[in-house]
Amino acid sequence: MQAIPIEENRFGFEPEITVKIAKRRLRVYEVGISYWGRTYEEGKKIGWKDGVRAVYCLVKYSLKEPAVAAQAASLAESPARGRDTS
């Protein structure tokens, strides 16, 4: 997880990390938490523009991020180069 480079620093973080973890085919565990979101009166700061940004980030990182797990699997299946395997 620490080897995944992160570019986003706002609401785009969640879609970015979601795409990068999915492309690497890493296992994700759900953990239950207790959470009460703020209302707009209490200072909720997320709006429709943040949703548009999230969709943009999903598309951006889906196209930009290579399928790391597929690359690693193809390397593992090919014989080692330069080594005598007999």
C-alpha distances in whole Angstrom, upper triangle without the diagonal:
4,5,6,9,10,14,16,17,19,19,17,14,14,15,13,10,12,13,10,8,12,12,10,12,9,11,11,13,16,17,20,21,25,25,28,27,29,32,34,36,34,32,29,28,27,29,30,28,25,25,26,23,21,23,23,19,19,21,20,16,18,20,18,15,16,15,13,14,17,17,16,18,21,21,21,24,26,28,27,28,31,31,34,32,36
4,5,8,9,13,15,16,18,20,18,14,15,17,14,11,14,15,12,11,15,15,13,15,13,15,15,17,19,20,23,23,26,26,29,28,30,33,34,37,34,32,30,29,27,30,31,29,26,26,27,24,22,24,24,20,20,23,21,18,20,22,19,16,17,17,15,16,20,19,18,21,23,22,22,26,27,29,27,29,31,31,34,33,37
4,6,9,13,15,17,20,21,19,15,16,17,14,12,14,14,11,11,14,14,11,14,12,15,16,19,21,22,26,26,29,29,32,31,33,36,36,39,37,34,32,30,29,31,31,30,26,27,28,24,22,24,23,20,20,22,20,16,18,19,17,14,14,15,12,14,17,16,15,18,20,19,20,23,24,26,24,25,28,28,31,31,34
4,6,10,12,14,17,17,15,12,13,14,10,8,11,11,7,8,12,11,10,13,11,14,15,18,20,21,24,25,28,27,30,29,30,33,34,36,34,32,29,28,26,28,28,26,23,23,24,21,19,20,20,16,16,18,16,12,14,16,14,11,12,13,11,13,16,15,15,18,20,20,21,24,25,27,26,27,29,30,33,33,36
4,7,10,12,15,16,14,11,13,14,10,9,13,12,9,11,14,13,13,16,15,18,18,21,22,24,26,27,29,28,30,29,30,33,33,36,33,31,29,26,25,27,27,25,22,22,22,19,18,19,18,14,16,17,15,12,14,16,13,11,13,14,13,16,18,17,18,21,22,22,23,26,27,29,28,29,31,32,35,35,39
4,6,8,11,12,10,8,10,11,8,7,11,11,9,11,14,14,14,17,16,18,18,20,21,22,25,25,27,25,27,25,27,29,29,32,30,27,25,23,21,23,23,21,18,19,19,16,15,17,16,12,13,16,13,11,14,15,13,11,14,16,15,18,20,20,21,23,25,25,26,29,30,33,32,32,35,36,39,38,42
4,7,10,11,9,8,11,11,8,10,13,13,11,14,16,16,17,20,19,22,21,23,24,25,27,27,29,27,28,26,27,29,28,31,29,26,24,21,20,21,22,19,16,18,17,14,13,16,14,10,13,14,12,10,14,15,12,12,15,18,17,20,23,22,23,26,27,27,29,32,32,35,34,34,37,38,41,41,45
4,6,8,6,5,9,9,7,9,12,12,12,15,17,17,18,21,20,22,20,22,23,24,25,24,26,24,25,22,23,25,24,27,26,23,20,18,16,18,18,16,13,14,15,11,11,13,12,9,12,14,11,11,14,16,14,14,17,19,20,22,24,24,25,28,30,30,31,34,35,38,37,37,40,41,44,44,48
4,7,7,6,10,11,10,11,14,15,15,17,19,20,21,23,22,23,21,23,23,23,25,23,24,22,23,20,21,23,22,25,23,20,18,15,15,17,18,15,13,15,16,12,12,15,14,12,14,17,15,14,18,19,17,17,21,23,23,25,28,28,28,31,33,33,34,37,38,41,40,40,43,44,47,46,50
4,5,6,9,11,10,12,14,16,16,18,20,21,22,24,23,24,22,23,22,23,23,22,23,20,20,17,18,19,19,21,20,17,15,12,11,13,14,12,9,12,13,10,10,13,13,11,14,16,15,15,18,20,19,19,23,24,25,27,29,30,30,33,35,35,36,39,40,43,42,43,46,46,50,49,53
4,5,7,8,9,11,12,14,15,17,18,20,21,23,22,23,20,21,20,21,21,20,21,18,18,15,16,18,17,20,19,16,13,11,9,11,12,10,6,8,10,7,7,11,11,9,11,14,14,14,16,19,18,18,22,23,24,26,28,29,30,32,34,35,36,38,40,43,42,43,46,47,50,49,53
4,6,6,6,9,10,11,12,14,16,17,19,20,20,21,19,21,20,21,23,22,23,21,22,19,20,21,21,24,23,20,17,14,12,13,13,11,8,9,10,6,5,9,8,6,8,11,10,10,13,15,14,15,18,20,21,23,25,26,27,29,31,31,33,35,37,40,39,40,43,44,47,46,50
4,6,5,6,8,10,11,12,14,15,17,18,17,18,16,18,18,19,20,20,21,19,21,19,20,22,22,25,23,21,18,16,14,16,16,15,11,12,13,10,8,12,12,8,10,13,12,11,13,16,15,14,18,19,19,21,24,24,25,27,29,30,31,33,35,38,37,38,41,42,45,44,47
4,5,5,6,9,10,11,12,14,15,16,15,16,13,15,15,16,17,17,19,17,19,17,19,21,21,25,23,21,18,16,14,15,16,15,11,11,13,11,8,11,12,9,9,13,13,11,13,16,16,15,18,18,19,20,23,24,25,26,29,29,30,33,34,37,37,38,41,42,45,44,47
4,6,5,6,9,10,10,12,14,15,15,16,14,17,16,18,20,20,22,20,22,19,21,23,23,27,25,23,20,18,15,16,15,14,11,10,11,9,6,8,9,6,5,9,10,8,10,13,13,12,15,16,17,19,21,22,23,25,27,28,29,31,33,36,36,37,40,41,44,43,46
4,5,5,6,9,10,11,13,14,14,16,15,18,18,20,22,22,24,23,24,22,24,26,26,29,28,25,22,20,17,19,18,16,13,13,14,11,8,10,10,6,6,9,8,6,9,11,10,9,13,14,15,17,19,20,21,23,25,25,27,29,31,34,33,34,37,38,41,40,44
4,5,5,6,8,10,11,12,11,13,11,14,15,17,19,20,22,21,23,22,24,26,27,30,28,26,23,21,19,20,20,19,16,16,17,14,11,13,13,10,9,13,12,9,11,14,13,11,13,14,14,15,18,19,19,21,24,24,25,28,29,32,32,33,36,37,40,38,42
4,6,5,6,9,10,10,10,11,10,13,13,16,18,19,22,21,23,21,24,26,27,30,28,26,23,22,19,20,20,19,16,15,16,14,11,12,13,10,8,12,12,9,10,13,13,11,14,13,14,15,17,19,19,21,23,24,25,27,29,32,32,34,37,37,40,39,42
4,6,5,6,9,10,11,13,12,16,16,19,22,23,25,24,26,25,27,29,29,33,31,29,26,24,21,22,21,20,17,16,16,14,11,11,12,9,7,9,9,6,6,10,10,8,10,10,11,13,14,16,17,19,21,22,23,25,27,30,30,31,35,35,38,37,40
4,5,5,6,9,9,12,12,15,17,20,22,24,26,26,28,26,29,31,31,35,33,31,28,26,23,24,24,22,19,19,19,17,14,15,15,11,10,12,11,7,8,11,10,7,9,9,9,11,13,14,15,17,19,20,21,23,25,28,27,29,32,32,35,34,38
4,6,5,6,6,8,8,12,14,17,20,21,24,24,27,26,28,31,32,35,33,31,28,27,24,26,25,24,21,20,21,19,16,17,17,14,12,15,14,11,11,14,13,10,11,10,10,10,13,14,14,16,19,19,20,22,24,27,27,29,32,32,35,33,37
4,5,5,6,8,9,13,15,18,21,22,25,25,28,27,29,31,32,36,34,32,29,28,25,26,25,24,22,20,21,19,16,16,17,14,11,13,14,11,9,13,13,10,11,9,10,9,11,14,14,15,18,19,20,21,24,27,27,29,33,33,35,33,37
4,5,8,11,12,16,18,21,24,26,29,29,31,30,32,34,35,38,37,35,32,30,27,28,27,26,23,22,22,20,17,17,17,14,12,13,13,10,8,11,11,7,7,5,6,7,8,10,12,13,15,16,17,19,21,24,25,26,29,30,33,31,34
4,5,9,11,15,18,21,24,26,29,29,32,31,33,36,37,40,38,36,33,32,29,30,29,28,25,24,25,23,20,20,20,17,15,16,16,13,12,14,13,10,9,6,5,5,8,9,9,11,13,14,15,17,19,22,22,24,27,28,30,29,32
4,7,9,13,15,19,22,24,28,28,31,30,33,35,37,40,38,36,33,32,29,31,30,29,26,25,26,24,21,21,21,19,16,18,18,15,13,16,16,13,12,9,8,6,9,11,11,11,14,16,16,17,20,23,24,26,29,29,31,29,32
4,6,10,13,16,19,22,25,26,29,28,31,34,35,38,36,35,32,31,29,30,30,29,26,25,26,24,21,22,23,19,17,19,20,16,15,18,18,14,14,12,10,9,12,14,13,13,17,18,17,19,22,25,25,27,30,30,32,30,33
4,7,10,13,16,19,23,24,27,27,30,33,35,38,35,34,31,31,28,30,30,30,27,25,27,26,22,23,24,21,19,21,22,19,18,21,21,18,18,15,14,12,15,17,16,16,20,21,20,22,25,27,28,30,33,33,35,32,35
4,7,10,13,15,19,20,23,23,27,29,31,34,32,31,28,28,25,27,27,28,24,23,25,23,20,21,23,20,18,21,22,18,18,21,21,18,19,17,16,15,18,20,19,20,23,24,23,25,28,31,31,34,37,36,38,36,39
4,6,10,13,16,18,21,22,26,28,31,33,31,30,27,28,26,28,28,29,25,24,27,25,22,23,25,23,20,24,25,22,21,25,25,22,23,21,20,18,21,24,22,23,26,27,26,28,31,34,34,37,39,39,41,38,41
4,7,9,13,14,18,19,22,25,28,30,28,27,25,25,23,26,26,27,24,22,25,24,21,22,25,22,20,24,25,22,22,26,26,24,25,23,23,21,24,27,26,26,29,31,30,32,35,37,38,40,43,42,44,42,45
4,6,10,12,16,17,21,24,27,29,26,26,24,25,23,26,27,28,25,24,27,26,22,24,27,24,23,26,28,25,25,29,29,26,28,26,26,24,28,30,29,29,33,33,32,35,38,40,40,43,45,45,47,45,47
4,7,10,13,15,19,22,25,27,24,25,22,24,23,25,26,28,25,24,27,26,23,25,28,26,24,28,29,27,27,31,31,29,31,29,29,28,31,33,32,33,36,37,36,38,41,44,44,46,49,48,50,48,51
4,6,10,12,16,19,22,23,21,21,19,21,21,23,25,27,23,23,26,26,23,25,28,26,25,29,30,28,28,32,32,30,32,31,31,30,33,35,34,35,38,39,38,41,44,46,46,48,51,50,53,51,54
4,7,10,13,16,20,21,18,19,18,20,20,23,25,26,23,23,27,26,24,26,29,27,27,30,32,30,31,34,34,33,35,34,34,33,36,38,38,38,42,43,42,44,47,50,50,52,55,54,56,54,57
4,6,10,13,16,17,15,16,14,16,16,19,21,23,20,20,24,24,21,24,27,25,25,28,30,28,29,33,33,31,34,33,34,34,36,38,38,39,42,43,43,45,48,50,50,52,55,55,57,55,58
4,7,9,13,14,12,13,12,15,15,17,20,22,20,20,24,24,22,24,27,26,26,29,31,30,31,34,35,33,36,36,36,36,39,41,41,42,45,46,46,48,51,53,53,55,58,58,60,59,62
4,7,10,11,9,10,8,11,11,14,16,18,16,17,20,20,19,22,24,23,24,27,28,28,29,32,32,32,35,34,35,36,38,40,40,41,44,45,45,48,50,53,53,54,57,57,60,58,62
4,7,8,6,7,5,9,10,13,16,18,16,17,21,21,20,23,25,24,25,28,29,29,31,34,34,33,37,37,37,38,41,42,43,44,47,48,48,50,53,55,55,57,60,60,63,61,64
4,5,5,6,5,9,10,12,15,17,16,17,20,21,21,23,25,25,26,29,30,30,32,35,35,35,38,39,40,40,43,45,45,46,49,50,51,53,55,58,58,59,62,62,65,64,67
4,5,5,4,7,9,10,13,15,15,16,19,20,20,22,24,25,26,29,29,30,32,34,35,35,38,39,40,41,44,45,46,47,50,51,52,54,56,59,59,60,63,63,66,65,68
4,5,7,10,12,14,17,19,18,20,23,23,24,26,28,28,30,32,33,34,35,38,38,38,42,43,43,45,47,48,49,51,53,54,55,57,59,62,62,63,66,66,69,68,71
4,6,9,12,14,18,19,18,20,23,23,23,26,28,28,29,32,32,33,35,37,37,37,41,41,42,43,45,47,47,49,51,52,53,55,57,60,60,61,64,64,67,66,69
4,6,9,12,15,16,15,18,20,20,20,24,25,25,26,29,29,30,32,34,34,34,38,39,39,41,43,44,45,47,49,50,51,53,55,58,57,59,61,62,65,64,67
4,6,9,12,14,12,14,17,17,17,20,22,22,23,26,26,27,29,31,31,31,35,36,36,38,40,41,42,44,46,47,48,50,52,55,55,56,59,59,62,61,64
4,7,10,11,9,12,15,14,15,18,19,19,21,23,24,24,26,29,29,29,33,34,35,36,38,40,40,42,44,45,46,49,50,53,53,54,57,57,61,59,63
4,7,8,6,8,11,11,11,14,16,16,17,20,21,21,23,26,26,26,30,31,32,33,36,37,38,40,42,43,44,46,48,51,50,52,54,55,58,57,61
4,5,6,7,9,10,11,13,15,16,17,19,20,22,23,25,26,27,30,31,33,35,36,38,39,41,42,44,45,47,49,52,52,53,56,57,60,58,62
4,5,5,6,9,10,11,13,14,16,17,18,20,21,23,24,25,29,30,32,34,35,36,38,39,41,43,44,46,47,51,51,52,55,56,59,58,61
4,5,5,6,9,10,11,12,14,16,16,18,20,21,22,24,27,29,31,32,34,35,37,38,40,41,43,44,46,49,49,50,53,54,57,56,60
4,5,5,6,9,10,10,12,14,15,16,18,20,20,21,25,26,28,30,31,33,34,36,37,39,40,42,43,47,47,47,50,51,55,53,57
4,5,5,6,9,10,11,13,14,15,16,19,20,21,24,25,27,28,30,31,33,34,36,38,39,40,42,46,46,47,50,51,54,53,56
4,5,5,6,9,10,11,12,14,15,17,18,20,23,24,27,28,29,31,33,34,35,37,39,40,42,45,45,46,49,50,53,52,56
4,5,5,6,9,10,10,12,14,15,16,17,21,23,25,27,28,29,31,32,34,35,37,39,40,43,43,44,47,48,51,50,54
4,5,5,6,9,10,11,12,14,15,16,19,20,22,24,25,27,28,30,31,33,34,36,38,41,41,42,45,46,49,48,51
4,5,5,6,9,10,11,13,14,15,18,19,22,24,24,26,28,29,30,32,34,35,37,40,40,41,45,46,49,47,51
4,5,5,6,9,10,11,12,14,17,19,21,24,24,25,27,29,30,31,33,35,36,39,40,40,43,45,48,47,50
4,5,5,6,8,10,10,11,15,17,18,21,22,23,25,26,28,29,31,32,34,37,37,38,41,42,45,44,48
4,6,6,6,9,10,10,14,15,17,19,20,21,23,24,26,27,29,30,32,35,35,36,40,41,44,42,46
4,6,5,6,8,10,13,14,17,19,19,21,23,24,25,27,29,30,31,35,35,36,39,41,43,42,46
4,6,6,6,8,12,14,16,19,19,20,22,24,25,26,28,30,31,34,34,34,38,39,42,41,45
4,5,5,5,9,11,13,16,16,17,19,21,22,23,25,27,28,31,31,32,35,36,39,38,42
4,6,6,8,9,12,14,14,16,18,19,20,22,24,25,26,30,30,31,34,36,38,37,41
4,6,8,10,13,15,15,16,19,20,20,22,24,25,26,29,30,30,33,35,38,37,41
4,6,10,12,15,15,15,17,20,20,21,23,25,25,28,28,29,32,33,36,36,39
4,7,8,11,12,12,14,16,17,18,20,22,23,26,26,26,29,31,34,33,37
4,6,9,9,8,11,13,13,14,17,18,19,22,22,23,26,28,31,30,33
4,6,6,6,9,10,11,13,15,16,17,21,21,22,26,27,29,28,31
4,5,5,6,9,10,11,12,14,16,19,19,20,23,24,27,26,29
4,5,5,6,9,10,10,12,14,18,18,20,23,24,26,24,28
4,5,5,6,9,10,11,13,16,17,19,23,23,25,23,27
4,5,5,6,9,10,11,14,15,16,20,20,23,22,25
4,5,5,6,9,10,13,13,15,18,19,21,20,23
4,5,5,6,9,12,13,16,19,19,21,19,22
4,5,5,6,10,12,13,17,18,19,18,21
4,5,5,8,9,10,14,14,17,15,19
4,6,8,8,11,15,14,16,14,17
4,7,9,12,15,15,16,13,16
4,6,9,12,12,14,12,15
4,6,9,9,10,8,11
4,6,6,8,8,11
4,6,8,9,13
4,7,9,12
4,6,9
4,6
4
